[in-house]
Every structure is written in structure tokens, then in C-alpha cells.
Amino acid sequence: MAMASPPQSAISTTATTTTAAVTTANLRVSFLRPQFCHPRRDFCPAGLLISSDRIWSSCGDANSQRRLLLLPPSRNVRSAAFAGGVSGPLLQDAGATVLVVAGAYALVAGFDNLTKRQVIEQNLSRKLVHILSGLLYMGCWPIFSTSTEARYFAAVVPILNFTRLLVHGLSLVTNEDLIKSVTREGKAEELLRGPLYYVLVLILSSLVFWRESPVGVVALSMMCGGDGIADIMGRRFGFHKIPYNKHKSWAGSISMFVVGFLISIGMLYYFSIFGYFELDWVWTVERVAMVAMVATLVESLPTNGGLDDNISVPLVSMLTAYLSFGI
């Protein structure tokens, strides 16, 4: 026996009731969603690469991202990207500092070893450390980041050396190898003069001039390269003395001018490769020659032990370079 179908009016009434219930539920969900769910914020750090096609090379609207990617990045991915952008320069500068500190100690230890094995003389070893330590330190500046804090990380290296010299110079700690490697007469109090002035100039150049100005580069080149080679050449070939200073020779002064000038030009060119300087080289050569001449003249003057070359040479080089370059 056939079953009777429900009246059409009953079906319509049921459908209407169901639709109203669904609509009411949706309204309640829509009302409650802002109370419990965080609003969506589209976040895309500039330069972040998600795929090899650089889908997210720049921030786009949310609709474009959804078309390109099935799902937006999770909150953890976005937080990691932000943290990476902030900590990248910090990690780079910290790593560069550790590397340069290790290199500085390795350089001194290497020459100490050569001296103990009598491969080179003590005075020659001391002057080679004088020349190389400052130039290599300055040559490492490009490995630091472009952040404004990079110069402070770089300055940590000479600050550590300053502390070391101060502690040993005051005889709070004794290290005969250190004393022999950087002093003329092997006395601890000598550490508080020339070697201490040397690292102070490194700190000053790092914090004040950094790699943004030719002034610091030229001053360090003259102090490290020029003054360092003057002593080596003067001891070996200084037979003809300068008339106004019998402790200085023509060989030493000429060597200081030539080598200091060449190292200054070489370091300026080195930094210009990295884009730190844009120089007119004819004009620059003339200015550097003037700085080298003035620094050489000051180094040759008799001081009777009153003013150390590690103070007079870099300071007069800074002043002359500042006036010459006008920066």
C-alpha cells in the first residue's frame, strides 16, 4: 500500500525554519568571532624570500598572497623572519669581533714563537707587530655589518688590548712574553707608553672616523706603516743622520714618507672597492702626499723623549688629513 506524501505546505514551513536557524547561528558566530579570535594582520618583511621565484620579495596585499600561496605564513614563521632581520647584523658583528680578536692574539703569538726560535730578531719582531697589527685590524673593518653599532663592536678589539696592557703595565699581572714582544727595554712600565698610545689611536679612529672617512685610514696608515718602517730602515741603513736630529736618519725618514704614502693610497683604494669612498684620485694623491710629508717631518723632530711617535704621528696626520680632505 502506497504511503501518503506530506503536504507541500509542511515542506515549505520546515525549510523556512531551518534557514532561519542557520542564519541565527551564523550571526551568533560572527558576533562572537572578534571576541575570541585575533584579527588577521598581513605581515611580510621586505626582502624576505619564500621561494626561488621570490614570491614574497616585497609586501603585497592579502589577496595576492592567497592566490600565490595556499596558506599565509604561520605566526612562528613571521616571528622568525622578524627576529632574523633584527639579529642578523648583531650576529655578524659579534662573529667579526671574535674573529679579529683571535687573529690579533695569533699574530702576536706567531711572532713570539719566531723570536724564541731565533728566526727573527726581537726588535724586528716588535716592529713587524707594530706594522701588521694595526693594518690588519683596519683591513678587517669591511667584515663588520653596515649597522651604526658596528664601529663599537670593532672597537672592542683594541679596548681588550688596552685593558691587557694596562693590567700588565701596572704589574697587576706578569707576562714576560708580552713585555718582550712590544717593549724596547723589556720593562713592564713601557707598556703604559708607546704600546698604550698605539691602541688608544686605534680606538679613536674606530669610534670617530671608522670606515666612513679617509682621515682615520690615512692616520693609521702613517702610524702603523710609515712610522713602523722608518725604525726598521733607520736601524739598518741609517748611516746619514738628519742635521737637526742625530737620532734620526735620512733613510728612515725617506722610507716613512714613501711607505706611508703608498700604504695610505693602497688602503684608500681598498675601502673604495667596497664603496665606502668615492675619491678623485689625482686630488687624493696630492692630499695624501701632503699628509705623509707633514707626518714625516714631525716624526723627524727631536723630542728628547717627551712625545711618543705613536701620539705625534697619528694626531698630526689626522689634523692634516682633516684639513686637506675637508671632512
C-alpha positions, 0 to 999 in steps of 0.5 A, a space after each residue: 500500500 502506497 504511503 501518503 506524501 506530506 503536504 507541500 505546505 509542511 515542506 515549505 514551513 520546515 525549510 523556512 525554519 531551518 534557514 532561519 536557524 542557520 542564519 541565527 547561528 551564523 550571526 551568533 558566530 560572527 558576533 562572537 568571532 572578534 571576541 575570541 579570535 585575533 584579527 588577521 594582520 598581513 605581515 611580510 618583511 621586505 626582502 624576505 624570500 619564500 621561494 626561488 621565484 621570490 614570491 614574497 620579495 616585497 609586501 603585497 596585499 592579502 589577496 595576492 598572497 592567497 592566490 600565490 600561496 595556499 596558506 599565509 605564513 604561520 605566526 612562528 614563521 613571521 616571528 622568525 623572519 622578524 627576529 632574523 632581520 633584527 639579529 642578523 647584523 648583531 650576529 655578524 658583528 659579534 662573529 667579526 669581533 671574535 674573529 679579529 680578536 683571535 687573529 690579533 692574539 695569533 699574530 702576536 703569538 706567531 711572532 713570539 714563537 719566531 723570536 724564541 726560535 731565533 728566526 727573527 730578531 726581537 726588535 724586528 719582531 716588535 716592529 713587524 707587530 707594530 706594522 701588521 697589527 694595526 693594518 690588519 685590524 683596519 683591513 678587517 673593518 669591511 667584515 663588520 655589518 653596515 649597522 651604526 653599532 658596528 664601529 663599537 663592536 670593532 672597537 672592542 678589539 683594541 679596548 681588550 688590548 688596552 685593558 691587557 696592557 694596562 693590567 700588565 703595565 701596572 704589574 697587576 699581572 706578569 707576562 714576560 712574553 708580552 713585555 718582550 714582544 712590544 717593549 724596547 727595554 723589556 720593562 713592564 712600565 713601557 707598556 703604559 707608553 708607546 704600546 698604550 698610545 698605539 691602541 688608544 689611536 686605534 680606538 679613536 679612529 674606530 669610534 670617530 672616523 671608522 670606515 666612513 672617512 679617509 682621515 682615520 685610514 690615512 692616520 693609521 696608515 702613517 702610524 702603523 706603516 710609515 712610522 713602523 718602517 722608518 725604525 726598521 730602515 733607520 736601524 739598518 741603513 741609517 748611516 746619514 743622520 738628519 742635521 737637526 736630529 742625530 737620532 734620526 736618519 735620512 733613510 728612515 725618514 725617506 722610507 716613512 714618507 714613501 711607505 706611508 704614502 703608498 700604504 695610505 693610497 693602497 688602503 684608500 683604494 681598498 675601502 673604495 672597492 667596497 664603496 665606502 669612498 668615492 675619491 678623485 684620485 689625482 686630488 687624493 694623491 696630492 692630499 695624501 702626499 701632503 699628509 705623509 710629508 707633514 707626518 714625516 717631518 714631525 716624526 723627524 723632530 727631536 723630542 728628547 723623549 717627551 712625545 711618543 711617535 705613536 701620539 705625534 704621528 697619528 694626531 698630526 696626520 689626522 689634523 692634516 688629513 682633516 684639513 686637506 680632505 675637508 671632512 
